[in-house]
Amino acid sequence: MVQIEQDILSKNNGYAATNRQWFDAHGVFALNLVSSPGSGKTTLLVKTIARLKDQIAINVVEGDQQTSNDAERIRATGVAALQINTGKGCHLDGHMVGMALQRLQPADDSLFLIENVGNLVCPAAFDLGEHHKVAILSVTEGEDKPLKYPDMFRAADVMLLNKCDLLPHLEFDANLAEANARRVNPKLVVFRVSATSGEGMDAWLAWIRSGLKLQGVKRAGQVEALQRRVQELEHQLAQK
């Protein structure tokens, strides 16, 4: 059983590495959004896209076991979205995302958003080639969710505490939720947001823009390195 799991993850990691190399070569910033069902992932994506789509190119991959409802909601914003139905599968994998890349052909220096299947277990183990996993926890869930599903919050770089507009009406301790998340992952970046009211969205969008800028810098560095290598080869050939 352990050997089978290792083989599956090893094969997946190969696909993920290829995806990441492609993203880096083209200056594309890729985010993998993960959460329980009902956390507000799709609504948050829709509001994020609405704020960014006039400034940068965006492509979206939607993962669900059945239906194309979420992809249709994304397409209604005017950006390209590809639905992947996993059937009985509980997560997206690196090969699925690689095939989606071939279909979508994202523009250079663009944003690539992956909405994974609603599940806080399986997606934690599968690298898709993304630059960051973004875990979404809504205030309508329990403050102890990060402790119950530590692998996911440990794998994530960012946590969005969503639906914060509802805090006045709930007995949810946002500070405790953050503290629990940081017990699992002390380096976790946390944003308190509300897709409905817009609270906290500016900080979240600023973080995305900074990631896009970093990808552009990395891409430029790769181009310069390639140009230097070509010059070295030309010099070597000239001397022969």
C-alpha positions in Angstrom: 0.0 0.0 0.0 2.8 2.4 0.9 4.7 1.5 -2.3 1.6 2.2 -4.4 1.2 5.6 -2.8 4.8 6.5 -3.3 4.6 5.5 -7.0 1.5 7.6 -7.5 2.9 10.7 -5.8 6.3 10.3 -7.6 4.6 10.2 -11.0 2.4 13.1 -10.1 5.4 15.2 -8.9 7.0 14.7 -12.3 4.0 16.2 -14.0 3.9 19.0 -11.4 7.6 19.8 -12.0 6.9 20.1 -15.7 3.9 22.4 -15.1 6.0 24.6 -12.8 8.8 24.9 -15.3 6.3 26.0 -17.9 4.8 28.6 -15.6 8.2 30.0 -14.7 9.3 30.1 -18.3 6.3 32.1 -19.3 6.0 34.4 -16.2 2.7 32.8 -15.2 1.6 33.0 -11.5 -0.3 29.9 -10.5 -2.4 29.5 -7.4 -4.1 26.3 -6.2 -7.2 27.2 -4.1 -8.3 24.5 -1.6 -11.1 24.3 1.0 -14.0 22.4 2.3 -17.2 22.5 0.3 -19.2 25.7 1.0 -16.3 27.9 2.0 -17.1 30.4 -0.7 -14.2 29.6 -3.0 -16.0 30.2 -6.2 -17.6 33.5 -5.1 -14.2 34.6 -3.9 -12.7 33.7 -7.3 -15.4 35.6 -9.1 -14.9 38.7 -7.1 -11.1 38.4 -7.4 -11.4 38.0 -11.2 -13.8 41.0 -11.4 -11.2 43.2 -9.8 -8.2 42.0 -11.8 -9.4 41.0 -15.3 -9.0 44.5 -16.9 -5.4 44.6 -15.7 -4.1 41.1 -16.4 -5.0 38.0 -18.4 -6.5 35.2 -16.3 -7.3 31.5 -16.9 -9.1 29.3 -14.5 -9.3 25.5 -14.0 -12.3 24.3 -12.1 -12.2 20.9 -10.3 -15.5 19.2 -9.3 -16.7 15.6 -9.1 -19.7 16.5 -11.2 -21.4 19.4 -13.0 -19.9 22.4 -14.8 -21.7 25.0 -12.6 -18.6 26.7 -11.2 -16.9 26.9 -14.6 -20.0 28.6 -16.0 -20.0 31.1 -13.2 -16.3 31.9 -14.0 -16.9 32.2 -17.7 -19.7 34.7 -17.0 -17.0 37.1 -15.8 -15.4 37.0 -19.3 -12.3 34.9 -18.6 -11.5 31.5 -19.9 -12.3 28.6 -17.6 -11.9 24.8 -18.1 -14.0 22.4 -16.1 -12.4 19.1 -15.0 -14.8 16.5 -13.5 -13.0 13.9 -11.4 -16.0 11.6 -11.0 -15.2 9.6 -7.8 -11.8 11.3 -7.6 -11.4 13.7 -4.7 -8.6 16.0 -6.1 -7.0 17.3 -9.2 -3.5 16.0 -10.1 -0.5 17.3 -12.0 -1.4 15.5 -15.2 -4.9 17.0 -15.3 -3.5 20.5 -14.9 -0.9 19.8 -17.6 -3.6 18.9 -20.0 -5.6 22.0 -19.0 -2.5 24.1 -19.8 -2.4 22.6 -23.3 -6.1 23.5 -23.8 -6.0 27.0 -22.3 -2.6 28.2 -23.5 -2.3 31.0 -20.9 -0.7 34.2 -22.1 2.8 35.2 -20.8 2.8 37.1 -17.5 -0.8 36.0 -16.6 -2.6 34.6 -13.6 -3.5 31.0 -13.5 -6.1 30.0 -10.9 -7.0 26.4 -9.9 -10.1 25.8 -7.9 -9.5 22.3 -6.5 -12.2 19.8 -5.5 -13.8 20.7 -2.2 -11.8 18.6 0.2 -9.2 19.3 2.9 -7.6 15.8 2.7 -6.5 14.5 -0.7 -5.5 17.8 -2.4 -2.9 18.4 0.3 -0.7 15.5 -1.0 -0.9 16.4 -4.7 1.5 19.1 -6.1 0.0 20.6 -9.3 3.0 22.7 -10.2 1.4 25.8 -8.5 3.5 28.4 -6.8 1.2 28.5 -3.7 -1.6 26.6 -2.2 -4.2 29.0 -0.8 -6.4 27.4 1.9 -9.8 29.0 2.4 -11.5 28.7 5.8 -14.9 30.4 6.3 -16.1 31.7 9.6 -19.2 29.4 9.3 -16.8 26.5 10.0 -15.0 25.6 13.2 -12.0 27.4 14.6 -10.3 24.0 15.0 -10.4 23.1 11.3 -6.7 23.7 10.9 -6.0 21.3 13.7 -8.3 18.6 12.3 -6.8 18.9 8.8 -3.2 19.8 9.6 -1.7 18.4 6.3 -3.6 20.9 4.2 -2.8 24.0 6.3 0.8 22.9 6.6 1.0 22.6 2.8 -0.6 26.0 2.2 1.3 29.3 2.1 -1.7 31.4 2.5 -5.0 31.2 4.4 -8.0 33.3 3.5 -10.4 33.6 6.4 -13.6 34.2 4.4 -17.1 35.5 5.0 -15.8 37.9 7.7 -18.9 40.1 7.2 -20.8 37.4 9.2 -18.6 37.6 12.3 -21.0 40.0 14.2 -23.7 37.3 13.9 -21.6 34.2 14.8 -19.8 32.8 17.8 -16.7 32.4 15.9 -13.3 33.4 17.3 -11.3 34.7 14.4 -8.2 35.2 16.5 -8.4 31.6 17.7 -8.8 30.3 14.2 -5.6 32.2 13.1 -3.7 30.9 16.1 -4.7 27.3 15.4 -3.6 27.7 11.8 -0.2 29.1 12.9 0.2 26.3 15.4 0.2 24.0 12.3 2.1 26.4 10.1 3.9 29.3 11.7 4.8 30.8 8.3 1.2 31.0 7.1 0.1 34.3 5.6 -3.4 35.1 6.7 -5.9 37.5 5.1 -9.3 38.2 6.6 -11.7 38.7 3.7 -15.3 38.9 2.7 -16.2 38.3 -0.9 -19.6 39.8 -0.2 -18.6 43.1 1.4 -15.1 43.4 -0.1 -13.4 43.5 3.3 -9.8 42.6 3.1 -9.8 42.2 -0.7 -7.3 45.0 -1.3 -4.6 43.2 0.7 -5.3 39.9 -1.0 -5.2 41.5 -4.5 -1.9 43.3 -3.6 -0.4 39.9 -2.6 -1.4 38.5 -6.0 0.1 41.5 -7.9 3.4 41.1 -6.0 3.5 37.4 -7.0 2.9 38.3 -10.6 5.7 40.9 -10.4 8.1 38.3 -9.0 7.2 35.8 -11.8 8.0 38.5 -14.3 11.4 39.2 -12.7 12.2 35.4 -12.6 11.2 35.1 -16.3 13.4 38.1 -17.3 16.3 36.4 -15.4 15.8 33.2 -17.3 15.8 35.1 -20.6 19.0 36.9 -19.8 20.6 33.6 -18.7 19.6 32.0 -22.0 20.9 34.9 -24.0 24.2 34.7 -22.3 24.4 31.0 -23.0 23.7 31.6 -26.7 26.4 34.2 -26.8 28.9 31.8 -25.2 28.0 29.1 -27.7 28.4 31.5 -30.6 31.8 32.6 -29.3 32.9 29.0 -29.0 31.8 28.3 -32.5 33.6 31.4 -33.8 36.8 30.2 -32.3 36.7 26.8 -34.1 
